């Protein structure tokens, strides 16, 4: 019977693989290889690969990440998914902020836009601030340090460092969708969480106060340069 490599098995078997790039196929194959301790040059028939990786064919289970969150103001808006199947939640500006345009003296205009909430991530999770494609294409706005990482020990208000790539100033209105927020598990974080066949959901648990950490509200370069 014909045998194939793990990469060939992934390409022939998994839904959507035909649309994936070569690097995406390789990354997924490497993930399987590491999980099951397969050798680099290992070859099997399609049926043998399916038997060896039977766990990957199990139904997907949703792991809901329960996150304590505090609103900064009574009318602050929490991040929310716009549609089913979205990978990220939209975040909303908590006040009006003007992003200056480009000048030869100061370069690209930028400003910190407060998002109106604090959160306490569970151990083994991170949050990522990402740009919105519509603002990038239509207004030339992006997130300067994209993706902005929020660690599990950060307890300050979240904010987006918005960069204006045009020469015209842009006024961010209060309540405007200004960026996206992704909540993701940290693979290899040492917390022994197996995310095989699992997708991640988010449940906001609104509280009046967050737990304390050694870092507290220190952010935006608080750890220093060296």
C-alpha positions in Angstrom: 0.0 0.0 0.0 1.2 3.6 -0.7 2.6 5.5 2.2 2.9 9.2 2.7 4.6 11.8 4.9 2.7 13.5 7.7 2.6 16.7 5.6 1.0 14.8 2.7 -1.5 13.2 5.2 -2.5 16.6 6.5 -3.0 18.0 3.0 -5.1 15.0 1.8 -7.2 14.6 5.0 -8.0 17.8 6.9 -10.9 20.1 5.8 -9.7 23.3 4.3 -6.1 22.1 4.0 -6.2 22.6 0.2 -6.6 26.4 0.8 -3.7 26.5 3.3 -0.3 27.8 2.5 2.8 25.5 2.5 3.9 27.1 5.8 0.5 26.6 7.4 0.6 22.9 6.4 4.1 22.6 7.8 3.2 24.3 11.1 0.2 22.0 11.6 2.2 18.9 10.7 5.0 20.0 13.2 2.3 20.5 15.9 1.1 16.9 15.3 4.6 15.5 15.1 5.5 17.1 18.5 2.3 16.0 20.1 2.6 12.4 19.1 6.5 12.2 19.0 6.6 11.2 15.4 9.9 11.0 13.6 10.7 13.6 10.9 11.0 10.9 8.1 8.1 8.7 9.4 5.8 7.4 6.7 2.5 5.5 6.9 -0.6 4.8 4.9 -3.6 7.2 5.2 -5.4 4.6 7.3 -2.4 4.2 9.6 -2.0 8.0 10.1 -5.8 8.2 10.9 -5.4 5.5 13.6 -2.3 7.1 15.0 -3.9 10.6 15.2 -7.5 9.5 16.1 -7.7 12.1 18.9 -7.6 14.9 16.3 -10.8 13.6 14.7 -12.9 14.0 17.9 -15.6 16.7 17.9 -14.4 20.2 18.8 -15.1 21.3 22.4 -15.3 24.9 23.5 -13.2 26.0 26.4 -14.7 29.2 27.9 -12.1 31.5 29.4 -13.8 33.3 32.4 -12.3 36.7 32.8 -12.8 39.1 35.7 -13.3 42.6 34.2 -13.9 46.1 35.7 -15.4 49.0 33.8 -13.6 52.3 34.2 -16.8 54.3 33.8 -20.5 53.4 34.1 -21.0 53.9 30.3 -17.8 52.2 29.3 -18.4 49.3 26.8 -16.9 45.9 27.1 -15.3 44.2 24.1 -17.8 42.2 22.1 -17.9 39.9 19.0 -19.8 41.4 16.1 -20.7 38.1 14.4 -20.6 34.4 15.1 -17.3 33.0 14.0 -15.3 36.2 14.6 -11.8 35.5 15.8 -11.5 38.8 17.7 -13.8 41.1 19.7 -14.3 44.8 18.9 -13.0 47.3 21.4 -14.5 50.8 21.9 -12.8 54.1 22.6 -13.8 55.3 26.1 -13.3 59.0 25.3 -12.7 61.3 22.3 -9.0 61.4 21.2 -7.4 63.3 18.4 -4.7 61.4 16.5 -2.4 64.0 14.8 -1.3 63.6 11.2 2.2 63.0 9.9 4.7 65.9 10.2 8.4 66.1 9.2 9.3 67.2 12.7 7.4 64.5 14.7 6.8 61.8 12.1 3.7 59.6 12.2 1.0 60.9 14.6 0.1 58.6 17.5 -1.9 58.7 20.7 -3.1 56.4 23.4 -6.8 55.7 23.2 -8.2 54.3 26.5 -10.6 51.4 26.1 -12.5 51.8 29.3 -11.8 48.5 31.2 -9.3 46.5 33.2 -9.1 42.7 33.3 -7.5 39.8 35.1 -6.5 37.0 32.8 -6.4 33.5 34.1 -2.9 31.8 34.3 -1.8 30.6 30.9 -3.7 33.1 28.8 -2.9 36.4 27.1 -4.8 39.2 25.3 -3.7 40.8 22.1 -4.6 44.3 20.8 -4.9 44.2 17.0 -5.8 46.8 14.3 -9.2 46.9 12.5 -8.9 46.3 8.8 -11.6 48.9 7.9 -9.8 51.7 9.7 -6.5 50.7 8.2 -7.8 50.7 4.6 -10.2 53.7 4.8 -8.5 56.0 7.3 -4.8 54.9 7.4 -5.1 54.1 11.1 -3.2 51.1 12.7 -1.9 49.9 16.0 1.7 51.0 16.5 3.0 47.9 18.4 0.6 45.4 16.8 -0.2 43.1 18.3 -0.1 44.8 21.7 0.4 42.1 24.4 -1.6 42.1 27.7 0.0 39.7 30.2 -1.9 37.8 32.9 -0.3 40.0 35.6 -1.3 43.4 34.2 -4.1 45.1 36.1 -4.2 48.6 34.5 -6.7 50.0 32.0 -6.3 48.7 28.5 -5.4 51.1 25.8 -4.6 51.1 22.1 -1.6 53.0 20.7 -3.2 54.3 17.5 -0.9 55.4 14.7 -2.1 57.8 12.0 -0.2 57.1 8.7 -1.8 60.1 6.9 -1.1 63.8 7.0 -4.7 64.6 8.2 -5.6 64.4 11.8 -8.2 61.9 12.8 -10.7 62.4 15.7 -11.6 59.1 17.5 -15.1 59.5 18.8 -16.2 58.1 22.2 -17.8 54.7 21.6 -16.1 54.2 18.2 -14.8 50.7 17.4 -11.0 51.4 17.4 -9.3 48.1 17.6 -9.8 44.4 18.1 -9.0 42.1 21.1 -8.0 38.5 20.9 -7.9 36.2 23.9 -5.6 33.3 23.4 -4.0 30.4 25.4 -0.2 30.6 25.8 1.1 27.4 24.3 4.1 26.0 26.2 3.2 28.1 29.2 3.8 25.3 31.7 0.1 25.3 32.9 -0.5 21.8 31.4 -3.6 22.8 29.3 -4.3 20.5 26.3 -6.1 22.5 23.6 -6.3 19.7 21.0 -9.9 19.7 19.5 -10.9 22.7 21.6 -11.9 26.2 20.6 -11.7 29.2 23.0 -14.7 31.3 24.0 -14.8 34.3 26.4 -17.1 34.9 29.4 -16.8 38.4 31.0 -17.3 38.3 34.7 -17.9 42.0 35.7 -16.5 42.8 39.2 -15.8 45.9 41.2 -12.2 45.1 41.9 -9.5 42.9 40.5 -7.0 40.7 42.4 -3.5 42.2 43.1 -0.3 41.3 41.3 3.4 42.3 41.8 3.1 44.2 38.5 -0.2 45.9 39.1 -0.9 48.7 36.6 2.6 49.1 35.3 2.5 49.1 31.5 3.7 50.8 28.3 7.4 50.4 28.9 7.2 50.2 32.7 9.8 47.3 32.8 12.5 49.6 31.4 14.8 49.4 28.3 17.5 47.1 29.6 
